[in-house]
Amino acid sequence: MVVCSRLSVVPGLRRRVTTHGGVALFVLALFALLLAPPALADDRQKLLVLGDSLSAAYGFDQDQGWVALLQQRIDAKALPWRVINASLSGETTGGGLARLPQLLERHEPDLVLIELGGNDGLRGYPLDQIADNLLHMARKSQDAGAAVILAGIEMPPNYNPRNQTALRDLYRNVATELDVPLIPFLLEDVALDSSLMQNDGIHPTAEAQPAVLDNAWAVIGDLLKREIEGQNRS
C-alpha cells in the first residue's frame, strides 16, 4: 500500500516504471529468440492433390477425409512425403486447369494427383473437353517437373450406362496417352454400397474414407516408393 501511494504522488514515476518493465520484457524475449534452435526445414517431397468434393471431405471434417488419412498413412510408414490438398467442392476440369499454374508455382510439387471430371460429367460437359483439360493439366504438371497420377471417376448408377462407360474409357485413354498411373475408380466398392454413401448418392460418408484411401493407395503407395528408390539410386 505504501509503494502504491508513493508511486501515485510522484509525477511520471509510474509511467517510467511501466516503460522500464516493458523494455526488460522485450530484451528477455529477444534473447529467447536468439537462443532458440533454428526451425527445421521441411525437406519432404510434396504430393499435390487437385480434386473436387470427393477429395475435399464434403459433408464431414477435413481430418476424416481420405486425403488427410493419406498423410497419416505416409507418416506411419515413415515416408518422406507431405500431402497438399488443393481440392475444392464443385471443382471442374476447367477450374482445375485455371488454378493449376499458381499451385505449381507456389508449392513446386514432386507429384500431382488429378481427381477431376466428375462434376463435368454430372453437368453434361463434352467428353472431348474433359479429356483435353485433363491432358493439359497433366502436361503442365510434367513440364513443372512433377510426376502425375490420374484418378478415374464414374457417374452414379442412376445415370445413363453409356455415359458411365464413356467416362471410364476416357480416363483410361488419357492415362494411356500420357503414360501415367491410373486409379481406375476412386470409389470402387464404395459407390454401390448405400451404407457408405451420403443421402445424395454421390458423395461417400466419413466411414467410407478408409476404403477410398485403400483404392488410391494401391497406386499412390507404389509410386511413392518407386520415386524414393529412384532418388536413392541417383
N, C-alpha and C positions, 0 to 999 in steps of 0.2 A: 504493500500500500504506500509506503514512504517513497519507494522508487517511482511509482506511477505519478504521485503528486509532484515530485521534483521534475519529472520529465514534462509535466503539463505546465509548469510555471516558467521553465527556461525556454525562451523563444527559439524555434528551429532545431532544438536538440533531438526531439522525437524524429523529425524528418531525417536528420543526419544518421541516427542510429539505424533507422529502417533502410536507408540507402546503403550504408556500410554493410549491413547484413545481406542485402541483395547482391552486392559485389562479391562478398565472400562465397555465397552460394554459387554464383556464376563461375568463380575461379575453381571451386571444387568440381563443378560439373565439367568444366573444360579439361581438368586433369583426368577425370574419369574417362572422357572420350579419348584422350591421348594414350592412356594406359590400356584401354580395351583392346583385345586382339582384333585384327582386321577380319571383316566378314569374308567367309569362304566363297570363292567364285563358283557358280553353278555351271560346271563343265559337262553336264549330261547332254546327250543328244536329244533333239526335240522332235516330237511327233505332233503334227498339227491335224486335228480332226475338223473337217469342214463339212458340216451336215445340217440337217433340218431338225424338226421336233423329235425324231426318233433318237437323235444323239444329244438333244438339249434337255433331256429329262422332263418332257412335257407331262404335267399332271402330278408331279411329286418333287421332292427335294433334289437339288443338283447332286448331292453326295450319294444319292441312291442310284443314279443313272449308270449305264454301262461304261461310259467314258471315265467317270470317277472310279468305278470298280476296276477299270483297266489300269489306272495309275496304281491302285492298291496291289494288283497282281504283279505289276512290274517291280514295285518296291519289295514285295515279298520274295521275289526271285532275284533280288539284288542286281537288276539290270540297269545300266546307266542311261535311262531314258526319262524324259519329262514330257507329260502329255499336256497339250494346249488345246482346249476345247473352244473352237470358234463357231460352234453351231448355233443356229437361230431357228426358232419355231416359225414355220411358214416359208422358209427359205426355198428358193428355186435354183435351178442350174444357172439361170441368167443372173440372179442376185449373187450367187457364189462366185461366178466369173468376175463380176464387177468388184467384189470385195477382195478377191484373192491377191492382186498385186500389192496392196497395202499390207496384207497379212504376211506375205512372203518377205517384204522389206523389213517389217517390224520384228518378226520372230526368227527369220532365217532357219526354217525347219530342215531337218535331215530327212524326214519322211512326212508325206501328206496323205491322209486318208480322206477320200472324197465319198461322202454318203449323201448324194443329192439325186433328185429326179422323181421322187415320189409325189411331191406337190405338183410338178409339171404334169405328171400322168393324171392326177386327180382333176386338174384343170383342163385337160384335153389339149395340151400343147403338142405341136407336131413332133413326132419321134425324131425326125432328122434334126430339128432344132435342139432337142435334148442331147442327142449324140454329139453334135458339133460343140455344144457348150462343155460337155464332159471332156471331149478331146482337147479343147483349148485350155481347160483348167489343168489337165494332166501335163500337157506340154509346157505350160508356163511354170509349173512346179519343177519339172525336169530341167528346164532351162535355168532355174534358180539353184540347181544342184541337189534337189530332193528326189528321193525315190517316191513311188506312188503306189497306193493300194486303192482299188475301186470296190465299193460296197454295193451289191445289187439289191434292188427293191422290187417288189411285185405289188400289183394292185390288189385291193381287198377282194375276197371271194365272190362278193355280190356284183363285181364289175364284169364286163364282157370278157369271157375267157380268151377271145382272140387278142384283146389288148394286153392281157396278162402275159400271153406267150410272146407277143411282140416286144414288150418291155424287157422280159427275161432275155430274149435273144439280143436286144440292144446292148445290154451290159456285157454280155459275153463277147459280142463283136468288137466293142470298144476296147475291152481288155486285151483281146487278141491283137488288134491293130497296134496298140501301144506296147504290147508285150509286158504287161504289168499283172501282178497278182489280183485275183478277184475273189471277194467273199460272195459266193453265188446268191445267197438270200439272207440278209441280216436277221430276218425274223423267222428263220427255219424252225419248225416245231414249236413256234410261238403263235404265229398269226392265226392258225386254225384251232387253237385252244382257247375257247371263250373265257376260261377261268384265268387266263394270263393276259387278257385284253381289256382295255377300258371300255366304257359303255358305247363309245363312238365306233368301236370295231376297227379302228385304225391304229391306235396307239397302245403299246404294251403297258402293263402295270409295273409298279415298282418291283413286285415279286417276280416279274419275268426278266428283270435286268441281268441276273447271273446267267440265264440261258442265252440271252442276246450276246453277252460278253463271250461265252463259250463259242458261239458261231463266229464272232470276229477274231477271237484268239487263235482259232485253227489256222488262220492266215497270218495275222499280225505277229504272233509269237515266233513263228518260223522265220519271218523276215527280220525281226529284231535280232535274233540270234545270228543269222547269216551276216547282217550288217556288222555286228561286233567281230565275228570271225574274220571277215574281210579286212577290217581295220587292223586286227592283230597280225595278220599275215603281211600287211604292208608296213 
